[in-house]
Amino acid sequence: MKIKHLLYLVLLGTALWTLSSCDDIIEPSVTNSKVYPEAPADAFQSTSYTVNFWWDQVNHALSYRLQVVSPGFASPVNLVLDTVITRNKFTFNLSPGTYQWRVLAQNGSSQTAFTAPRNITVLASSIKQQTVQLGSPVNNFITNQNTIVFQWGSLYGATGYRFEIDTNNFVNQAAVISNRLIPGQQISFTFPREQVYQWRVRAENDTAQAQWSVVNSITYDHTPPATVTLVSPTNGQTVGLPVSLQWNAVTSAARYKVYVFKNDSVSLYNQTFPLAVTTNSYTFNGGKSGDKVYWKVTSLDAAGNESQPSALRNFVLQ
């Protein structure tokens, strides 16, 4: 009787653990959730071409799908916007006209229904009151490429766009690095040196100038971080599994790349390597007794620059 009781408790515990594990693994459904839009309100009218869309966040949602059509979803003529974003706010420039917008929440396995369509009317206005929306690169972008393509959205009434880039936040307009008026919505720019830059765009036509856009920052960094110094195990050391590979932390490193090789010191140990990690250690748990394993590490900064490799070391599995 005691054995049956004990077996029952074991099975019950296993079942509860399994259910708990499933909760951790199975993604919660958002199908029955509802998105509550905040702005713009239904029947919204504005002389500003910049429209800020905003809705309440939904629990367990990973992204949102925002759609804008003209004139309405019942009889759409133009699909103006169909985008998936991770935040619950989105800014977009619309031309004068009548629109409807809606949004749904989603994750990897489910989605809500769309919200009821809301009406927007954008009224024609002077370009002087309008602002261009910057596209890419995003604010605070870091790159190791010396040539980058800058992009921004269109603005109704514009015949050209003035692109400016600077390293002193446009304090001295006469000394900006680049000031160009172009007909399109993108430009390729080559950085003269490694530095933090600021860029902005203004729409223009023959009679008026729009407001300057927000200022976005971009960093050009082509200098690799310092070389990693391996700490343990020491070269030629005999160790047991698992082996903790450790190295010194590099100040400017955002992550590290671990290279592990077979006993010929050149063939990667398996398809796992090279492996990117964010800590200055890695636990190796492969191989068999007597194997000689080689390893080295490089550091990478936020711009993607990779350092020279560390010294190549080996250890022997006991």
N, C-alpha and C positions, 0 to 999 in steps of 0.2 A: 504493500500500500504506500509505504514511504517512497519507494522507487518510482511508482506511478505519479505520485505528487511532485517529486523532484523533476521527473521528465516533463510534466505539465508546465512547471515553472520555467524550465529551460526553453520549451517551445514557445511559451508566451513571451518570454524576454526576447527571443529571436524574432518573433513576429513584430513586436513593438519596435525593435531596432530597425527592422526592414522598412516598416512604415515611415519611421523618422528619416531613414536614409533616402527613401523615395521623395519625401517632401523637400530634401535638400537638393535632389537631382532634377525632379520634374519642375518645369517652369510654370508658375501660376498663370492661369488664363486671364485675359482681360476682356474676353468676349462680352461679359455681362456688365462691364464697367461703362461709364459714360464720360464723355469729354464735355466740359463746361467752358464755352468760349467767353472771353472777357471783352476783347476789343479787336477790331472796330464793331460797334453796335449795329444792329440791323437798321437799314435806311441811313447809314452814315454818309455824310457829304463833307467834302473838304476841297479847298483850293491848293492844298499841298499834295504833290505827286508822291511823296513818301508816306507809305501806309505801314503802320506797326501792327502786326497780328500778334495776339496774345490769348492764351487759354490756360486753364488750370492743369497742373500735372496729374497724371493718372498713375496710381500705384502699380508697380510691376511692368509699366510700359518702358520700352527701350528706345523708342523713336515715335515720331508723329509724321503723318502724311498730310500736307497742306495743299489744297487745290484752289485755284482761282480761274474762273471762266468769264467770258463775256458773250452775251449779256446775262445769261443765267443757265443753270444746269438743266432746266426743262427743255430748252432749245439752244444749246451752246453753239456759238459761231467760232469762237477762238478759245483754245486751252492756253491760258496766259501763264499759269504756273502749276507745276505738279512736282513737288519736292519732298524729300524725306529728310528730317532734321532730328537731332537728339534733344534740343532744348524746346521749351514751350513758348518761345518768342521768335519772331522772324520779321525782318524789315525788307520791304520791296518797293520799288518805284513803279507806279502805274501811269499810263497816259490818260488824258481826259476821256471819260466814258463811263459806262454802267457795267458793274461787275457783281458776281456772287462768289462767296468763299465758304469753304467748309474744311473740317479737319477730323482725322481719326487717330487713335493711339494704337500702337502695335508692339509686339515683341517677336521672338523667333518662331512662335507657334500659334499665335492668335492675334486678333485685332478687334477693336470696337466698331460699332456702326459710325458712319460719318455724322457729324453734327448737322442740324437743320441749316440749310443755306442762309447766309446773311447777305443783304444787299449793300453795295458800296457805289457811290457816285463821286467821281473825281471831276472837278470843274476846271476848265481852262483858266490859266493864270499866267502872270509874267514869269519868265525864267529866273528873274532876280530873286524870287522867293524859294527856289528849289535847290536841292542838294543831290549830288551824285552818290550812289552807294558803291563803296569799294568792294571788289571781289576777291582776287588773290594776288599776291600771297596774303594770308591772314595776318592779323596784328601780332607782333612779337615773333614773327617767323625767323628761324635761324637756318642758314644755308652755307654749304661749302662750294656752291657753284658761283662762278664769278659773273655769269650772265643769267638774268631772270626775266621772265615775261610778267608784266604787271597788267591786271585786267580790272575792269569796272563795269557797272551797269549803264544802260542807255538812259537818256533823259529826254522826254518829249520837248520839242522846240529847239534842241541843241543842234548846231551845225559842226561843232568841233569841241574838243576836250583838251584843257590845258593840264599837262602832267608836270609836277614838280617833285624833285627829290633833293634832300639836304642832309647835312650832318649836324646842324645847329638849330633844329626845330623851327626853321624859317624866321629866325630873329632878324636877319639881314636879307631882305628880299633881293638886293643887288648881288648877293654872293652865293645864291643857291647853286647847287652843282648842276642841275638840269632844269630847264624851263622850256617845254616844247608844246606847241599847239598841233594836235593831230585830228584827223577826221573820224578815226575809229575808236574802239573801246579797249585797245591793248597796245602795249609798247614793250620792246625788248631793251633792257638796259644792262650795261656792263659796269660793274663796280670798279672804280679806280684803285681801291685799296681795301684792306680788311678794316671794318669799322661798323658802328651802328648808324643806320640811315633812317630818315623819315620820308614818307611820300604822301602826296595828296593829289586830288583831281578836282577841276572846276569845269562845268559845262559853259559853253559860250555860243552866241550867235552873232549876227552882224550888228545888232543893236543893244545887246545886253549881256551881262555876265551873271551866272548863278553864284550861290554861296560855295565856299570851299567845302569839300568833303571833310570828314574826320581825318585825323592824321594817324596813319599806321606806321609801326616801326618794323624794321627788318635788319638783321645782323648778318654780315658777310664774314665768315670765319673759315679760313683755309689752313690754319695751323693745327697740326695734330697734337694730341695731349702727350704727356710724358710717358716714357716707357715703364712698363710694369716690372717690379722686382719680385721674384718668386720667394716665398717664405718657407713653405713645407708641402710635401716632404723634401728633405735634402736630396741632392743628386746621388743616385745609386742606392738610396735607402731601401731596406726590405721592410715592407709593411703589409698588414692584413686588411682585408676588405671589411667595411667600406673605407675608401681612402679619402681623406679630407684634403683637397687641393686648396692652398691658401696663398695669397699674394698681397702686397701692400696696396692700400687704396690710393688712387690718383685723384687729386683735387678737382681737376676739370673733367673727369670722366663721368659720363652719364650711364655707361654700361661697359661690360667687358666681354671679350670673345675668347672662349676656351677652346684650344686645339689639343686633341688627344690622338696619339699615333700608335700604330702597332710597333713591334720590336725592330722594324727596319727604319724607324724614325721619320718616315716620309708618307706612309700610307695612313690615311685617317682611320681611326679605330673602328668606326661604323658611321652610319648616315646621320647620327645625332650631332656629329661634330663637323665644323666648328659650332659651338653653342653660345648664344648670347645670354648673359646673366647680369643682374643689377647689383649683386653683392660681390665682395672680394673673396669669395670662396665657392667651391663646387665639390659635391660628394660623388666620387667615382665608385661604381659598384659592379664592375664587369671583370671578365677575365678569369683565369684559373692560376693555381699555385705554380710558380716558376716563370710566369710571364713577365717580360720586361716591357714596361709601358712608358712612352715618351709624352711630354706635355709642354705647352707654352701658352702664354696669355698675351692679348693685346688690349689696349684701352680705346674706347671710342667716346668722343664728346657729343654734345647735343646737335652739332651740325653734321655729324656723321664722319668726321675725320678719324682715321684709325692710326694708332701709334705704331712705331716699330715694334716687332715682337720681343718679348722677354727672352732671356736665355733659355735654351732647350734643356730640360731636365728629364731624368728617367727615374723610375722606381721599380722594384721587383716585388711581385706578389708572393707572400710566404705561404 
